[in-house]
Amino acid sequence: MRYASPQCEDFIVACRYEGKMKNCKTLIKRSLIATGYCCSFNYHYNNDRSRQFVQPDIYSFNYGDVENIE
């Protein structure tokens, strides 16, 4: 998946930070998220490759078996 997804520099063409043009490669980093890769700015976990993704349980009051419907 890492090599199949687009590189950030393929679609981010210009970066401005604090009113000045910057090299996008120094501002935007490719981050692994639960659904694949994402280009991120100022993302805390950019360099933490040891993270494990866990799908959280989803709870809803109207999900699942329904009983006693009149």
C-alpha positions, 0 to 999 in steps of 0.5 A: 500500500505504501508504494501504491498510494500517491506521493504528497508532492504529486498533488501538493504543489505549493506551501505557504506557512507564516506568510512565506512560501516554503518547501512542501517536503519540509512541511508535509509528511506522509503519515500512516493512518487506519485507512492507509496513508495521508499527507499531514501537516503538524501531525504528532504521530508522523514518525511513530511507525510502531503504532498499532491500529485498533478498530474501536467498537461501535455502539448505537442505540438502534443497531443490532437485533430488534425485538418486540416491534409492534 
